[in-house]
Amino acid sequence: MRNLYPRESVEFQPVSVSVNGTAVTTNVEFAITERDGRPATWGSAVSLSGSIGVMVEALDPGDYTVWAKVTSLPEVPVIDCGFFTIT
């Protein structure tokens, strides 16, 4: 994913998550960090028109990474889903 958003915008960023090649839409949480940051705070996935993702809003200009955490016991993979830029 690579999208550009004006800092004044509030927009849904769909995120495709797959584990072992299988698309996952349940038991998924997301975190948004600065480009080189590591995820610490997780939030529920936003669902819109059959897709899951995050709402992009209230961020300073710069590059941000979207992380997904899938709870699929006994595993809990954390996945780097790509980045977007706030202009």
Secondary structure, DSSP 8 states (H G I E B T S, - for coil): ---EE-TT--EEEE---EETTEE--SSEEEEEEETT------EE-EEETTEEEEEE-S--SEEEEEEEEE-BTTB--EEEEEEEEE-
